[in-house]
Amino acid sequence: MGSHVADELVLRGYKVVSFDLKPYAYSSAVESITGDIRDKDSVLKAVKGAEYVYNFSGLADLDSASTMAAETAQVNIIGNINILEACHRHKVKKFLFASTIYVYSEKGGFYRCSKQACEIYIEEFRRKYGVNYTILRYGSLYGPRSTEANIIYLLIKEALTKKRITYQGSGQEVREYINVRDAARLSVDMLDKKYDNKYMIITGHNTLKVENMLEMLKEMMGNNIVIEKNDKDADDAHYTMTPYSFQPKIGQKIVSNEYMDFGQGLLECINEIYQELYHEKCRVG
């Protein structure tokens, strides 16, 4: 997500600096600083001179983060506080935080806890120091540059390598998938002052059952895929129909008039993962 936002910012004429554990690999137009958000001094140095700061850092794999309480808190919460303090010290115009629709939920384990805590700290930095913010609550993202933390990436990779898709759930789960590029454009739109100190929900336009998405993948691969659903071992961290439980902090949903067709987006993912898997093998051989 962060890399697509960086690219979109460059397209709109912004000077962009990436601060990450690894060097930025997608564009020479983005200045790259290697560092860890848990290192307060490094974060303070990196933020100096910035007008706007996005935080896409932290443990993003819901399943892993939901079982590692201490590490999730150190990276997601303490790291975020370090960035907030740097924004306050350097008088940044606005801090934009990548949150999740799981903050509405009783699901999501320690990952959800960390995002809720971060949102509370962000609000307090606004009250105490006047740091403006926009909280971006993302739904089910998919698209290029995904990793195995992304469910659609995992399903496509298994389909390509094993001719099988194993899904831990009933398939009746409902999602609003949004292509990462569409989400990136909306995320950059959020720089506008009219979104200051608001919670914005960024998800897809249409709801889709997971079983329908699986059937789409199967058809795209010539129906040569076996789909196995295992509802018994489904992870309790994930929601079925809705992530929403009653919460007092309501977010506004924003959508774009132009967006990637879901089928086209899946085809792009399949091609990218196929090239990743088999082009590399051919080149090495």
C-alpha positions, 0 to 999 in steps of 0.5 A: 500500500505504501509504495503505491501511495508513494508512486501516486504522490510522485505523479502529482508532483510531490517530493517523496521520502520513504522510511522503511526497513528495506530500500525503496525498490519501485522508483528512483524518484522516491528518496529512500531512507533505511530505518526502523520506526522503533528508533525514535532518533532515526524517525525524528531525523527522517521526518524533518522538513516534511509537510505531510507524513503517512504511516503504513509501517508496522505488522500488517499480517492480521494472523501473525499480529493477532498472536504476538501481543508484545511485538505488535505493541512495540512495532504498531503502537510505540512505532506510531507514537515515535512518528507522532512525536516527530510530526509534533516536533517538526510541525507537520501539516498533517499525519495520515494513518493506515488503520483498518475496518477491524477497529470496528470489530471484536475480531482481529485480536492484537492487531485490532487492539494495536490499531485502536490504541494508535487511533486514540493516541492520534486523537490525543496528539491532536488535542494536546499538540494540535497535530492534524490527522486523517485516519484511513480505515482500509478494507480488503486490499488486493493488487500488485506488489502483494506479499503472503500477508495478503489472502488473494496473493496466497490463494493465487500462489497456491492455485498456480503451484498446486492446482488447488485452493484451500480456503479456511472458511465457509466461503459465505464471508462477504468482502468489499475488495478494493484494488491497491491503486484505487486505494492509493489514489483515494489516500492521496486525495485525503491530503485535502484539508476537508479531510482533516481530523476525520476517519475515512473508510476506503473499501470497494464499491460492491460486496462479494462473497468469498466463494464467488471470488474463488469461482472467478479465480477457478474460471480464469485458470481454465477450471483446472483448480480444485477448491477446498473449503475448511470451515472447521479450522477457520480463523476466529480473528476474521469476520464473516458478514461484517467487521462492524460491532457497535463503536462510538467513532463513526467513519465516512466511506469514500469511493472513486467514480473510476476504479479497477474492475475486480476481474481485471484486477485479479487477472493482473495479480495472476499474471504478476504472481505467475511471472514471479514464480516461473520467470525466476525459475526459467532465468535461474535454470 
